[in-house]
């Protein structure tokens, strides 16, 4: 995906989309779970599709003994 196809959203919009607090979004950014983008004015945004990726359930696998 090229940068022009990305839908960038604010941390607050990401928090609403994920149903979490902005502080949780900040934690995800700090841990590398989300990639932070900073514009020329210092505003932090995230890629909306990355938020959706974090919310997508993944199957749980169990170890075979």
N, C-alpha and C positions, 0 to 999 in steps of 0.2 A: 504494500500500500504506500503510495507517495504522500508526502506531507500535504499536498493540496486536497487529498481525499479524506483527510482526517477531520473529524468533528471535535474540536477542542471545547471543553467545558470547564467552568470554574470549579474550585474545590467544593464550594457550597452546592453547586448543581450535581456534582459527583456524589456528594453525601446524600442528597435527596434521592437520587437515582438508586443508590445502594441501600437506602434505609438505615444509614448510620450517621454518626456525628462527623463534623468537619475534623474534629480531633482524630477520629479513626482514620479518615482519609490521610491526614498528616502522618499518622503512624505507618500506613501502607506506603506512603512516599518515602519515609525514612528507612523502611526496611527493604525497599526495592521492589515491593509488590506492585507498585504503580510507578510509571516513569513520569518525572516532573518536567514540564516545559515552561520556560520563563520567557516572556516577551520582552521587547525593548524597554518597557516601562517597569519591569520587575514583577509583573503579575504572573502568578502561577496558574497554569492550566493543566488538564490531563486529557488524554484521548478517551472519548466516550466508549469506544470499542474495547479499550483495556479495562474499563470499569465493568463492562458487560462480561468480559472474559473471567474476571474474578468472581462474578456471580453465577457463572455457569457450573452446575453440578458436574462433578467428575465421578466415575464409578470407583468404588472402593475395591481394592483387590486384597485378598488374604493369602498368606503364605501357605504353601502346601507342605505338610510334614511327612 
